[in-house]
Amino acid sequence: KQIEQAIQSGRLRGEEFNSIYELRPDIIASLSRILNCSISSVRSYANDGMITSCVLKEALSKIK
């Protein structure tokens, strides 16, 4: 549900990040790889509303 909300709103934000991190850390790890940064940086980007739905979709497509 949090993933759907992030995609629909166009951005992954802080609260959604926290829920996804708890339930699907593999998605956050994928974002970390795509953005070439640490998970704490991904959290900061999410808090600032800097992770777009396009980036989130790319991360979802690259989960192994």
PDBQT receptor file of N, H, CA, C and O in Angstrom, charges set to zero:
ATOM      1  N   LYS A   1       0.820  -1.199   0.000  1.00  0.00    +0.000 N 
ATOM      2  CA  LYS A   1       0.000   0.000   0.000  1.00  0.00    +0.000 C 
ATOM      3  C   LYS A   1       0.861   1.259   0.000  1.00  0.00    +0.000 C 
ATOM      4  O   LYS A   1       0.550   2.217  -0.707  1.00  0.00    +0.000 OA
ATOM      5  N   GLN A   2       1.939   1.270   0.782  1.00  0.00    +0.000 N 
ATOM      6  H   GLN A   2       2.192   0.491   1.357  1.00  0.00    +0.000 HD
ATOM      7  CA  GLN A   2       2.814   2.441   0.839  1.00  0.00    +0.000 C 
ATOM      8  C   GLN A   2       3.492   2.684  -0.509  1.00  0.00    +0.000 C 
ATOM      9  O   GLN A   2       3.694   3.829  -0.915  1.00  0.00    +0.000 OA
ATOM     10  N   ILE A   3       3.836   1.613  -1.185  1.00  0.00    +0.000 N 
ATOM     11  H   ILE A   3       3.673   0.684  -0.855  1.00  0.00    +0.000 HD
ATOM     12  CA  ILE A   3       4.465   1.751  -2.501  1.00  0.00    +0.000 C 
ATOM     13  C   ILE A   3       3.474   2.380  -3.474  1.00  0.00    +0.000 C 
ATOM     14  O   ILE A   3       3.824   3.290  -4.226  1.00  0.00    +0.000 OA
ATOM     15  N   GLU A   4       2.247   1.894  -3.455  1.00  0.00    +0.000 N 
ATOM     16  H   GLU A   4       1.963   1.155  -2.845  1.00  0.00    +0.000 HD
ATOM     17  CA  GLU A   4       1.209   2.454  -4.332  1.00  0.00    +0.000 C 
ATOM     18  C   GLU A   4       0.992   3.937  -4.042  1.00  0.00    +0.000 C 
ATOM     19  O   GLU A   4       0.853   4.737  -4.967  1.00  0.00    +0.000 OA
ATOM     20  N   GLN A   5       0.963   4.301  -2.774  1.00  0.00    +0.000 N 
ATOM     21  H   GLN A   5       1.076   3.651  -2.023  1.00  0.00    +0.000 HD
ATOM     22  CA  GLN A   5       0.764   5.704  -2.407  1.00  0.00    +0.000 C 
ATOM     23  C   GLN A   5       1.906   6.570  -2.923  1.00  0.00    +0.000 C 
ATOM     24  O   GLN A   5       1.684   7.669  -3.431  1.00  0.00    +0.000 OA
ATOM     25  N   ALA A   6       3.124   6.068  -2.788  1.00  0.00    +0.000 N 
ATOM     26  H   ALA A   6       3.305   5.175  -2.375  1.00  0.00    +0.000 HD
ATOM     27  CA  ALA A   6       4.286   6.827  -3.251  1.00  0.00    +0.000 C 
ATOM     28  C   ALA A   6       4.237   7.015  -4.766  1.00  0.00    +0.000 C 
ATOM     29  O   ALA A   6       4.539   8.095  -5.273  1.00  0.00    +0.000 OA
ATOM     30  N   ILE A   7       3.860   5.972  -5.475  1.00  0.00    +0.000 N 
ATOM     31  H   ILE A   7       3.614   5.094  -5.064  1.00  0.00    +0.000 HD
ATOM     32  CA  ILE A   7       3.787   6.068  -6.935  1.00  0.00    +0.000 C 
ATOM     33  C   ILE A   7       2.671   7.027  -7.343  1.00  0.00    +0.000 C 
ATOM     34  O   ILE A   7       2.856   7.847  -8.242  1.00  0.00    +0.000 OA
ATOM     35  N   GLN A   8       1.532   6.928  -6.696  1.00  0.00    +0.000 N 
ATOM     36  H   GLN A   8       1.382   6.261  -5.966  1.00  0.00    +0.000 HD
ATOM     37  CA  GLN A   8       0.405   7.797  -7.039  1.00  0.00    +0.000 C 
ATOM     38  C   GLN A   8       0.694   9.266  -6.716  1.00  0.00    +0.000 C 
ATOM     39  O   GLN A   8       0.278  10.159  -7.455  1.00  0.00    +0.000 OA
ATOM     40  N   SER A   9       1.397   9.512  -5.628  1.00  0.00    +0.000 N 
ATOM     41  H   SER A   9       1.735   8.787  -5.027  1.00  0.00    +0.000 HD
ATOM     42  CA  SER A   9       1.689  10.897  -5.257  1.00  0.00    +0.000 C 
ATOM     43  C   SER A   9       2.858  11.471  -6.048  1.00  0.00    +0.000 C 
ATOM     44  O   SER A   9       3.064  12.684  -6.073  1.00  0.00    +0.000 OA
ATOM     45  N   GLY A  10       3.629  10.586  -6.700  1.00  0.00    +0.000 N 
ATOM     46  H   GLY A  10       3.462   9.600  -6.680  1.00  0.00    +0.000 HD
ATOM     47  CA  GLY A  10       4.757  11.049  -7.505  1.00  0.00    +0.000 C 
ATOM     48  C   GLY A  10       6.073  11.109  -6.759  1.00  0.00    +0.000 C 
ATOM     49  O   GLY A  10       7.110  11.395  -7.357  1.00  0.00    +0.000 OA
ATOM     50  N   ARG A  11       6.048  10.840  -5.448  1.00  0.00    +0.000 N 
ATOM     51  H   ARG A  11       5.206  10.607  -4.962  1.00  0.00    +0.000 HD
ATOM     52  CA  ARG A  11       7.256  10.910  -4.624  1.00  0.00    +0.000 C 
ATOM     53  C   ARG A  11       7.193   9.917  -3.472  1.00  0.00    +0.000 C 
ATOM     54  O   ARG A  11       6.126   9.625  -2.933  1.00  0.00    +0.000 OA
ATOM     55  N   LEU A  12       8.362   9.409  -3.111  1.00  0.00    +0.000 N 
ATOM     56  H   LEU A  12       9.229   9.647  -3.549  1.00  0.00    +0.000 HD
ATOM     57  CA  LEU A  12       8.489   8.609  -1.891  1.00  0.00    +0.000 C 
ATOM     58  C   LEU A  12       8.867   9.565  -0.784  1.00  0.00    +0.000 C 
ATOM     59  O   LEU A  12       9.873  10.266  -0.884  1.00  0.00    +0.000 OA
ATOM     60  N   ARG A  13       8.076   9.602   0.268  1.00  0.00    +0.000 N 
ATOM     61  H   ARG A  13       7.258   9.032   0.349  1.00  0.00    +0.000 HD
ATOM     62  CA  ARG A  13       8.318  10.530   1.374  1.00  0.00    +0.000 C 
ATOM     63  C   ARG A  13       8.690   9.764   2.647  1.00  0.00    +0.000 C 
ATOM     64  O   ARG A  13       8.688   8.534   2.665  1.00  0.00    +0.000 OA
ATOM     65  N   GLY A  14       9.002  10.495   3.689  1.00  0.00    +0.000 N 
ATOM     66  H   GLY A  14       9.004  11.495   3.674  1.00  0.00    +0.000 HD
ATOM     67  CA  GLY A  14       9.527   9.937   4.931  1.00  0.00    +0.000 C 
ATOM     68  C   GLY A  14       8.707   8.830   5.561  1.00  0.00    +0.000 C 
ATOM     69  O   GLY A  14       9.247   7.763   5.854  1.00  0.00    +0.000 OA
ATOM     70  N   GLU A  15       7.414   9.051   5.779  1.00  0.00    +0.000 N 
ATOM     71  H   GLU A  15       6.975   9.918   5.540  1.00  0.00    +0.000 HD
ATOM     72  CA  GLU A  15       6.574   8.028   6.429  1.00  0.00    +0.000 C 
ATOM     73  C   GLU A  15       6.475   6.776   5.571  1.00  0.00    +0.000 C 
ATOM     74  O   GLU A  15       6.536   5.658   6.082  1.00  0.00    +0.000 OA
ATOM     75  N   GLU A  16       6.323   6.969   4.272  1.00  0.00    +0.000 N 
ATOM     76  H   GLU A  16       6.274   7.878   3.857  1.00  0.00    +0.000 HD
ATOM     77  CA  GLU A  16       6.254   5.826   3.359  1.00  0.00    +0.000 C 
ATOM     78  C   GLU A  16       7.580   5.076   3.365  1.00  0.00    +0.000 C 
ATOM     79  O   GLU A  16       7.605   3.845   3.346  1.00  0.00    +0.000 OA
ATOM     80  N   PHE A  17       8.690   5.827   3.390  1.00  0.00    +0.000 N 
ATOM     81  H   PHE A  17       8.670   6.827   3.405  1.00  0.00    +0.000 HD
ATOM     82  CA  PHE A  17      10.011   5.209   3.455  1.00  0.00    +0.000 C 
ATOM     83  C   PHE A  17      10.097   4.290   4.663  1.00  0.00    +0.000 C 
ATOM     84  O   PHE A  17      10.532   3.144   4.548  1.00  0.00    +0.000 OA
ATOM     85  N   ASN A  18       9.684   4.793   5.818  1.00  0.00    +0.000 N 
ATOM     86  H   ASN A  18       9.331   5.724   5.911  1.00  0.00    +0.000 HD
ATOM     87  CA  ASN A  18       9.783   4.002   7.054  1.00  0.00    +0.000 C 
ATOM     88  C   ASN A  18       8.981   2.709   6.955  1.00  0.00    +0.000 C 
ATOM     89  O   ASN A  18       9.458   1.651   7.365  1.00  0.00    +0.000 OA
ATOM     90  N   SER A  19       7.781   2.785   6.419  1.00  0.00    +0.000 N 
ATOM     91  H   SER A  19       7.394   3.645   6.085  1.00  0.00    +0.000 HD
ATOM     92  CA  SER A  19       6.953   1.585   6.278  1.00  0.00    +0.000 C 
ATOM     93  C   SER A  19       7.574   0.590   5.311  1.00  0.00    +0.000 C 
ATOM     94  O   SER A  19       7.617  -0.610   5.580  1.00  0.00    +0.000 OA
ATOM     95  N   ILE A  20       8.056   1.103   4.179  1.00  0.00    +0.000 N 
ATOM     96  H   ILE A  20       8.021   2.079   3.961  1.00  0.00    +0.000 HD
ATOM     97  CA  ILE A  20       8.668   0.216   3.189  1.00  0.00    +0.000 C 
ATOM     98  C   ILE A  20       9.949  -0.398   3.756  1.00  0.00    +0.000 C 
ATOM     99  O   ILE A  20      10.219  -1.581   3.550  1.00  0.00    +0.000 OA
ATOM    100  N   TYR A  21      10.731   0.407   4.468  1.00  0.00    +0.000 N 
ATOM    101  H   TYR A  21      10.511   1.368   4.635  1.00  0.00    +0.000 HD
ATOM    102  CA  TYR A  21      11.974  -0.087   5.058  1.00  0.00    +0.000 C 
ATOM    103  C   TYR A  21      11.705  -1.237   6.029  1.00  0.00    +0.000 C 
ATOM    104  O   TYR A  21      12.459  -2.209   6.068  1.00  0.00    +0.000 OA
ATOM    105  N   GLU A  22      10.639  -1.125   6.806  1.00  0.00    +0.000 N 
ATOM    106  H   GLU A  22      10.027  -0.335   6.775  1.00  0.00    +0.000 HD
ATOM    107  CA  GLU A  22      10.293  -2.192   7.764  1.00  0.00    +0.000 C 
ATOM    108  C   GLU A  22       9.813  -3.457   7.062  1.00  0.00    +0.000 C 
ATOM    109  O   GLU A  22      10.193  -4.566   7.440  1.00  0.00    +0.000 OA
ATOM    110  N   LEU A  23       8.977  -3.287   6.038  1.00  0.00    +0.000 N 
ATOM    111  H   LEU A  23       8.669  -2.387   5.731  1.00  0.00    +0.000 HD
ATOM    112  CA  LEU A  23       8.348  -4.443   5.392  1.00  0.00    +0.000 C 
ATOM    113  C   LEU A  23       9.132  -4.989   4.205  1.00  0.00    +0.000 C 
ATOM    114  O   LEU A  23       9.123  -6.196   3.965  1.00  0.00    +0.000 OA
ATOM    115  N   ARG A  24       9.803  -4.127   3.466  1.00  0.00    +0.000 N 
ATOM    116  H   ARG A  24       9.811  -3.146   3.661  1.00  0.00    +0.000 HD
ATOM    117  CA  ARG A  24      10.505  -4.533   2.244  1.00  0.00    +0.000 C 
ATOM    118  C   ARG A  24      11.867  -3.844   2.137  1.00  0.00    +0.000 C 
ATOM    119  O   ARG A  24      12.066  -3.005   1.259  1.00  0.00    +0.000 OA
ATOM    120  N   PRO A  25      12.798  -4.189   3.017  1.00  0.00    +0.000 N 
ATOM    121  CA  PRO A  25      14.113  -3.538   2.963  1.00  0.00    +0.000 C 
ATOM    122  C   PRO A  25      14.829  -3.771   1.632  1.00  0.00    +0.000 C 
ATOM    123  O   PRO A  25      15.743  -3.022   1.285  1.00  0.00    +0.000 OA
ATOM    124  N   ASP A  26      14.425  -4.800   0.885  1.00  0.00    +0.000 N 
ATOM    125  H   ASP A  26      13.683  -5.408   1.167  1.00  0.00    +0.000 HD
ATOM    126  CA  ASP A  26      15.046  -5.043  -0.421  1.00  0.00    +0.000 C 
ATOM    127  C   ASP A  26      14.763  -3.899  -1.397  1.00  0.00    +0.000 C 
ATOM    128  O   ASP A  26      15.587  -3.607  -2.263  1.00  0.00    +0.000 OA
ATOM    129  N   ILE A  27      13.617  -3.260  -1.261  1.00  0.00    +0.000 N 
ATOM    130  H   ILE A  27      12.948  -3.498  -0.557  1.00  0.00    +0.000 HD
ATOM    131  CA  ILE A  27      13.293  -2.121  -2.121  1.00  0.00    +0.000 C 
ATOM    132  C   ILE A  27      14.214  -0.944  -1.787  1.00  0.00    +0.000 C 
ATOM    133  O   ILE A  27      14.715  -0.264  -2.682  1.00  0.00    +0.000 OA
ATOM    134  N   ILE A  28      14.426  -0.716  -0.512  1.00  0.00    +0.000 N 
ATOM    135  H   ILE A  28      14.019  -1.268   0.215  1.00  0.00    +0.000 HD
ATOM    136  CA  ILE A  28      15.302   0.381  -0.096  1.00  0.00    +0.000 C 
ATOM    137  C   ILE A  28      16.741   0.087  -0.516  1.00  0.00    +0.000 C 
ATOM    138  O   ILE A  28      17.461   0.996  -0.928  1.00  0.00    +0.000 OA
ATOM    139  N   ALA A  29      17.159  -1.157  -0.417  1.00  0.00    +0.000 N 
ATOM    140  H   ALA A  29      16.574  -1.896  -0.083  1.00  0.00    +0.000 HD
ATOM    141  CA  ALA A  29      18.501  -1.527  -0.872  1.00  0.00    +0.000 C 
ATOM    142  C   ALA A  29      18.642  -1.290  -2.372  1.00  0.00    +0.000 C 
ATOM    143  O   ALA A  29      19.689  -0.837  -2.834  1.00  0.00    +0.000 OA
ATOM    144  N   SER A  30      17.600  -1.591  -3.127  1.00  0.00    +0.000 N 
ATOM    145  H   SER A  30      16.749  -1.958  -2.752  1.00  0.00    +0.000 HD
ATOM    146  CA  SER A  30      17.615  -1.344  -4.563  1.00  0.00    +0.000 C 
ATOM    147  C   SER A  30      17.714   0.156  -4.853  1.00  0.00    +0.000 C 
ATOM    148  O   SER A  30      18.459   0.568  -5.742  1.00  0.00    +0.000 OA
ATOM    149  N   LEU A  31      16.976   0.959  -4.118  1.00  0.00    +0.000 N 
ATOM    150  H   LEU A  31      16.371   0.624  -3.395  1.00  0.00    +0.000 HD
ATOM    151  CA  LEU A  31      17.082   2.416  -4.268  1.00  0.00    +0.000 C 
ATOM    152  C   LEU A  31      18.504   2.887  -3.966  1.00  0.00    +0.000 C 
ATOM    153  O   LEU A  31      19.045   3.750  -4.657  1.00  0.00    +0.000 OA
ATOM    154  N   SER A  32      19.087   2.319  -2.945  1.00  0.00    +0.000 N 
ATOM    155  H   SER A  32      18.647   1.618  -2.383  1.00  0.00    +0.000 HD
ATOM    156  CA  SER A  32      20.450   2.676  -2.569  1.00  0.00    +0.000 C 
ATOM    157  C   SER A  32      21.426   2.384  -3.712  1.00  0.00    +0.000 C 
ATOM    158  O   SER A  32      22.315   3.187  -3.997  1.00  0.00    +0.000 OA
ATOM    159  N   ARG A  33      21.255   1.240  -4.359  1.00  0.00    +0.000 N 
ATOM    160  H   ARG A  33      20.533   0.588  -4.127  1.00  0.00    +0.000 HD
ATOM    161  CA  ARG A  33      22.125   0.882  -5.491  1.00  0.00    +0.000 C 
ATOM    162  C   ARG A  33      21.907   1.828  -6.672  1.00  0.00    +0.000 C 
ATOM    163  O   ARG A  33      22.867   2.295  -7.285  1.00  0.00    +0.000 OA
ATOM    164  N   ILE A  34      20.653   2.105  -6.984  1.00  0.00    +0.000 N 
ATOM    165  H   ILE A  34      19.873   1.726  -6.486  1.00  0.00    +0.000 HD
ATOM    166  CA  ILE A  34      20.335   2.975  -8.119  1.00  0.00    +0.000 C 
ATOM    167  C   ILE A  34      20.867   4.384  -7.894  1.00  0.00    +0.000 C 
ATOM    168  O   ILE A  34      21.421   4.994  -8.808  1.00  0.00    +0.000 OA
ATOM    169  N   LEU A  35      20.703   4.897  -6.692  1.00  0.00    +0.000 N 
ATOM    170  H   LEU A  35      20.253   4.401  -5.949  1.00  0.00    +0.000 HD
ATOM    171  CA  LEU A  35      21.137   6.257  -6.375  1.00  0.00    +0.000 C 
ATOM    172  C   LEU A  35      22.613   6.326  -5.997  1.00  0.00    +0.000 C 
ATOM    173  O   LEU A  35      23.171   7.408  -5.815  1.00  0.00    +0.000 OA
ATOM    174  N   ASN A  36      23.238   5.148  -5.883  1.00  0.00    +0.000 N 
ATOM    175  H   ASN A  36      22.785   4.269  -6.031  1.00  0.00    +0.000 HD
ATOM    176  CA  ASN A  36      24.653   5.060  -5.541  1.00  0.00    +0.000 C 
ATOM    177  C   ASN A  36      24.955   5.824  -4.249  1.00  0.00    +0.000 C 
ATOM    178  O   ASN A  36      25.835   6.682  -4.200  1.00  0.00    +0.000 OA
ATOM    179  N   CYS A  37      24.191   5.480  -3.206  1.00  0.00    +0.000 N 
ATOM    180  H   CYS A  37      23.476   4.782  -3.247  1.00  0.00    +0.000 HD
ATOM    181  CA  CYS A  37      24.364   6.143  -1.916  1.00  0.00    +0.000 C 
ATOM    182  C   CYS A  37      23.992   5.179  -0.794  1.00  0.00    +0.000 C 
ATOM    183  O   CYS A  37      23.496   4.079  -1.039  1.00  0.00    +0.000 OA
ATOM    184  N   SER A  38      24.236   5.603   0.418  1.00  0.00    +0.000 N 
ATOM    185  H   SER A  38      24.639   6.497   0.617  1.00  0.00    +0.000 HD
ATOM    186  CA  SER A  38      23.915   4.779   1.581  1.00  0.00    +0.000 C 
ATOM    187  C   SER A  38      22.407   4.783   1.840  1.00  0.00    +0.000 C 
ATOM    188  O   SER A  38      21.674   5.625   1.322  1.00  0.00    +0.000 OA
ATOM    189  N   ILE A  39      21.966   3.830   2.647  1.00  0.00    +0.000 N 
ATOM    190  H   ILE A  39      22.562   3.146   3.067  1.00  0.00    +0.000 HD
ATOM    191  CA  ILE A  39      20.552   3.774   3.008  1.00  0.00    +0.000 C 
ATOM    192  C   ILE A  39      20.162   5.011   3.818  1.00  0.00    +0.000 C 
ATOM    193  O   ILE A  39      19.041   5.501   3.682  1.00  0.00    +0.000 OA
ATOM    194  N   SER A  40      21.056   5.517   4.650  1.00  0.00    +0.000 N 
ATOM    195  H   SER A  40      21.966   5.119   4.761  1.00  0.00    +0.000 HD
ATOM    196  CA  SER A  40      20.733   6.735   5.403  1.00  0.00    +0.000 C 
ATOM    197  C   SER A  40      20.558   7.927   4.460  1.00  0.00    +0.000 C 
ATOM    198  O   SER A  40      19.756   8.821   4.732  1.00  0.00    +0.000 OA
ATOM    199  N   SER A  41      21.298   7.942   3.363  1.00  0.00    +0.000 N 
ATOM    200  H   SER A  41      21.949   7.215   3.141  1.00  0.00    +0.000 HD
ATOM    201  CA  SER A  41      21.110   9.004   2.369  1.00  0.00    +0.000 C 
ATOM    202  C   SER A  41      19.772   8.840   1.663  1.00  0.00    +0.000 C 
ATOM    203  O   SER A  41      19.098   9.830   1.376  1.00  0.00    +0.000 OA
ATOM    204  N   VAL A  42      19.380   7.598   1.380  1.00  0.00    +0.000 N 
ATOM    205  H   VAL A  42      19.928   6.794   1.613  1.00  0.00    +0.000 HD
ATOM    206  CA  VAL A  42      18.071   7.355   0.768  1.00  0.00    +0.000 C 
ATOM    207  C   VAL A  42      16.987   7.882   1.697  1.00  0.00    +0.000 C 
ATOM    208  O   VAL A  42      16.025   8.503   1.245  1.00  0.00    +0.000 OA
ATOM    209  N   ARG A  43      17.139   7.637   2.989  1.00  0.00    +0.000 N 
ATOM    210  H   ARG A  43      17.920   7.132   3.356  1.00  0.00    +0.000 HD
ATOM    211  CA  ARG A  43      16.169   8.138   3.974  1.00  0.00    +0.000 C 
ATOM    212  C   ARG A  43      16.105   9.672   3.922  1.00  0.00    +0.000 C 
ATOM    213  O   ARG A  43      15.017  10.248   3.944  1.00  0.00    +0.000 OA
ATOM    214  N   SER A  44      17.245  10.318   3.855  1.00  0.00    +0.000 N 
ATOM    215  H   SER A  44      18.129   9.850   3.837  1.00  0.00    +0.000 HD
ATOM    216  CA  SER A  44      17.279  11.785   3.780  1.00  0.00    +0.000 C 
ATOM    217  C   SER A  44      16.599  12.287   2.510  1.00  0.00    +0.000 C 
ATOM    218  O   SER A  44      15.837  13.253   2.540  1.00  0.00    +0.000 OA
ATOM    219  N   TYR A  45      16.885  11.619   1.397  1.00  0.00    +0.000 N 
ATOM    220  H   TYR A  45      17.504  10.834   1.372  1.00  0.00    +0.000 HD
ATOM    221  CA  TYR A  45      16.249  12.000   0.132  1.00  0.00    +0.000 C 
ATOM    222  C   TYR A  45      14.731  11.852   0.235  1.00  0.00    +0.000 C 
ATOM    223  O   TYR A  45      13.982  12.705  -0.240  1.00  0.00    +0.000 OA
ATOM    224  N   ALA A  46      14.290  10.769   0.854  1.00  0.00    +0.000 N 
ATOM    225  H   ALA A  46      14.899  10.076   1.240  1.00  0.00    +0.000 HD
ATOM    226  CA  ALA A  46      12.842  10.557   1.015  1.00  0.00    +0.000 C 
ATOM    227  C   ALA A  46      12.238  11.634   1.918  1.00  0.00    +0.000 C 
ATOM    228  O   ALA A  46      11.163  12.159   1.631  1.00  0.00    +0.000 OA
ATOM    229  N   ASN A  47      12.923  11.955   2.993  1.00  0.00    +0.000 N 
ATOM    230  H   ASN A  47      13.797  11.528   3.227  1.00  0.00    +0.000 HD
ATOM    231  CA  ASN A  47      12.427  13.001   3.899  1.00  0.00    +0.000 C 
ATOM    232  C   ASN A  47      12.295  14.339   3.188  1.00  0.00    +0.000 C 
ATOM    233  O   ASN A  47      11.419  15.142   3.509  1.00  0.00    +0.000 OA
ATOM    234  N   ASP A  48      13.171  14.571   2.220  1.00  0.00    +0.000 N 
ATOM    235  H   ASP A  48      13.882  13.918   1.959  1.00  0.00    +0.000 HD
ATOM    236  CA  ASP A  48      13.140  15.813   1.455  1.00  0.00    +0.000 C 
ATOM    237  C   ASP A  48      12.243  15.727   0.219  1.00  0.00    +0.000 C 
ATOM    238  O   ASP A  48      12.122  16.696  -0.531  1.00  0.00    +0.000 OA
ATOM    239  N   GLY A  49      11.614  14.565   0.007  1.00  0.00    +0.000 N 
ATOM    240  H   GLY A  49      11.711  13.778   0.616  1.00  0.00    +0.000 HD
ATOM    241  CA  GLY A  49      10.721  14.381  -1.140  1.00  0.00    +0.000 C 
ATOM    242  C   GLY A  49      11.443  14.318  -2.467  1.00  0.00    +0.000 C 
ATOM    243  O   GLY A  49      10.878  14.676  -3.500  1.00  0.00    +0.000 OA
ATOM    244  N   MET A  50      12.696  13.861  -2.453  1.00  0.00    +0.000 N 
ATOM    245  H   MET A  50      13.155  13.570  -1.614  1.00  0.00    +0.000 HD
ATOM    246  CA  MET A  50      13.524  13.867  -3.653  1.00  0.00    +0.000 C 
ATOM    247  C   MET A  50      13.503  12.558  -4.450  1.00  0.00    +0.000 C 
ATOM    248  O   MET A  50      14.114  12.475  -5.515  1.00  0.00    +0.000 OA
ATOM    249  N   ILE A  51      12.808  11.541  -3.944  1.00  0.00    +0.000 N 
ATOM    250  H   ILE A  51      12.311  11.608  -3.079  1.00  0.00    +0.000 HD
ATOM    251  CA  ILE A  51      12.750  10.266  -4.670  1.00  0.00    +0.000 C 
ATOM    252  C   ILE A  51      11.440  10.229  -5.444  1.00  0.00    +0.000 C 
ATOM    253  O   ILE A  51      10.363  10.101  -4.862  1.00  0.00    +0.000 OA
ATOM    254  N   THR A  52      11.544  10.343  -6.745  1.00  0.00    +0.000 N 
ATOM    255  H   THR A  52      12.419  10.447  -7.218  1.00  0.00    +0.000 HD
ATOM    256  CA  THR A  52      10.351  10.378  -7.592  1.00  0.00    +0.000 C 
ATOM    257  C   THR A  52       9.790   8.976  -7.798  1.00  0.00    +0.000 C 
ATOM    258  O   THR A  52      10.454   7.974  -7.533  1.00  0.00    +0.000 OA
ATOM    259  N   SER A  53       8.566   8.935  -8.272  1.00  0.00    +0.000 N 
ATOM    260  H   SER A  53       8.027   9.749  -8.488  1.00  0.00    +0.000 HD
ATOM    261  CA  SER A  53       7.940   7.646  -8.560  1.00  0.00    +0.000 C 
ATOM    262  C   SER A  53       8.693   6.922  -9.677  1.00  0.00    +0.000 C 
ATOM    263  O   SER A  53       8.715   5.692  -9.700  1.00  0.00    +0.000 OA
ATOM    264  N   CYS A  54       9.306   7.655 -10.595  1.00  0.00    +0.000 N 
ATOM    265  H   CYS A  54       9.288   8.655 -10.576  1.00  0.00    +0.000 HD
ATOM    266  CA  CYS A  54      10.087   7.018 -11.669  1.00  0.00    +0.000 C 
ATOM    267  C   CYS A  54      11.280   6.262 -11.092  1.00  0.00    +0.000 C 
ATOM    268  O   CYS A  54      11.570   5.140 -11.507  1.00  0.00    +0.000 OA
ATOM    269  N   VAL A  55      11.965   6.876 -10.139  1.00  0.00    +0.000 N 
ATOM    270  H   VAL A  55      11.729   7.788  -9.802  1.00  0.00    +0.000 HD
ATOM    271  CA  VAL A  55      13.107   6.218  -9.494  1.00  0.00    +0.000 C 
ATOM    272  C   VAL A  55      12.621   5.011  -8.697  1.00  0.00    +0.000 C 
ATOM    273  O   VAL A  55      13.256   3.956  -8.714  1.00  0.00    +0.000 OA
ATOM    274  N   LEU A  56      11.509   5.163  -8.007  1.00  0.00    +0.000 N 
ATOM    275  H   LEU A  56      10.994   6.019  -7.993  1.00  0.00    +0.000 HD
ATOM    276  CA  LEU A  56      10.948   4.046  -7.237  1.00  0.00    +0.000 C 
ATOM    277  C   LEU A  56      10.575   2.891  -8.159  1.00  0.00    +0.000 C 
ATOM    278  O   LEU A  56      10.853   1.734  -7.842  1.00  0.00    +0.000 OA
ATOM    279  N   LYS A  57       9.957   3.186  -9.286  1.00  0.00    +0.000 N 
ATOM    280  H   LYS A  57       9.731   4.126  -9.544  1.00  0.00    +0.000 HD
ATOM    281  CA  LYS A  57       9.601   2.129 -10.244  1.00  0.00    +0.000 C 
ATOM    282  C   LYS A  57      10.842   1.425 -10.773  1.00  0.00    +0.000 C 
ATOM    283  O   LYS A  57      10.843   0.206 -10.944  1.00  0.00    +0.000 OA
ATOM    284  N   GLU A  58      11.898   2.191 -11.032  1.00  0.00    +0.000 N 
ATOM    285  H   GLU A  58      11.897   3.181 -10.893  1.00  0.00    +0.000 HD
ATOM    286  CA  GLU A  58      13.149   1.586 -11.499  1.00  0.00    +0.000 C 
ATOM    287  C   GLU A  58      13.713   0.652 -10.439  1.00  0.00    +0.000 C 
ATOM    288  O   GLU A  58      14.174  -0.445 -10.754  1.00  0.00    +0.000 OA
ATOM    289  N   ALA A  59      13.677   1.085  -9.179  1.00  0.00    +0.000 N 
ATOM    290  H   ALA A  59      13.302   1.976  -8.922  1.00  0.00    +0.000 HD
ATOM    291  CA  ALA A  59      14.174   0.247  -8.082  1.00  0.00    +0.000 C 
ATOM    292  C   ALA A  59      13.372  -1.043  -7.989  1.00  0.00    +0.000 C 
ATOM    293  O   ALA A  59      13.935  -2.117  -7.780  1.00  0.00    +0.000 OA
ATOM    294  N   LEU A  60      12.063  -0.934  -8.146  1.00  0.00    +0.000 N 
ATOM    295  H   LEU A  60      11.606  -0.061  -8.316  1.00  0.00    +0.000 HD
ATOM    296  CA  LEU A  60      11.203  -2.130  -8.091  1.00  0.00    +0.000 C 
ATOM    297  C   LEU A  60      11.545  -3.098  -9.223  1.00  0.00    +0.000 C 
ATOM    298  O   LEU A  60      11.521  -4.315  -9.037  1.00  0.00    +0.000 OA
ATOM    299  N   SER A  61      11.858  -2.559 -10.379  1.00  0.00    +0.000 N 
ATOM    300  H   SER A  61      11.878  -1.570 -10.531  1.00  0.00    +0.000 HD
ATOM    301  CA  SER A  61      12.150  -3.421 -11.529  1.00  0.00    +0.000 C 
ATOM    302  C   SER A  61      13.489  -4.129 -11.408  1.00  0.00    +0.000 C 
ATOM    303  O   SER A  61      13.725  -5.124 -12.094  1.00  0.00    +0.000 OA
ATOM    304  N   LYS A  62      14.369  -3.633 -10.547  1.00  0.00    +0.000 N 
ATOM    305  H   LYS A  62      14.177  -2.825  -9.990  1.00  0.00    +0.000 HD
ATOM    306  CA  LYS A  62      15.705  -4.210 -10.426  1.00  0.00    +0.000 C 
ATOM    307  C   LYS A  62      15.876  -5.123  -9.215  1.00  0.00    +0.000 C 
ATOM    308  O   LYS A  62      16.983  -5.589  -8.945  1.00  0.00    +0.000 OA
ATOM    309  N   ILE A  63      14.807  -5.381  -8.492  1.00  0.00    +0.000 N 
ATOM    310  H   ILE A  63      13.907  -5.002  -8.711  1.00  0.00    +0.000 HD
ATOM    311  CA  ILE A  63      14.894  -6.288  -7.341  1.00  0.00    +0.000 C 
ATOM    312  C   ILE A  63      15.070  -7.704  -7.851  1.00  0.00    +0.000 C 
ATOM    313  O   ILE A  63      14.361  -8.168  -8.744  1.00  0.00    +0.000 OA
ATOM    314  N   LYS A  64      16.041  -8.370  -7.250  1.00  0.00    +0.000 N 
ATOM    315  H   LYS A  64      16.617  -7.993  -6.524  1.00  0.00    +0.000 HD
ATOM    316  CA  LYS A  64      16.366  -9.742  -7.689  1.00  0.00    +0.000 C 
ATOM    317  C   LYS A  64      15.679 -10.756  -6.828  1.00  0.00    +0.000 C 
ATOM    318  O   LYS A  64      15.834 -11.957  -7.047  1.00  0.00    +0.000 OA
TER     319      LYS A  64
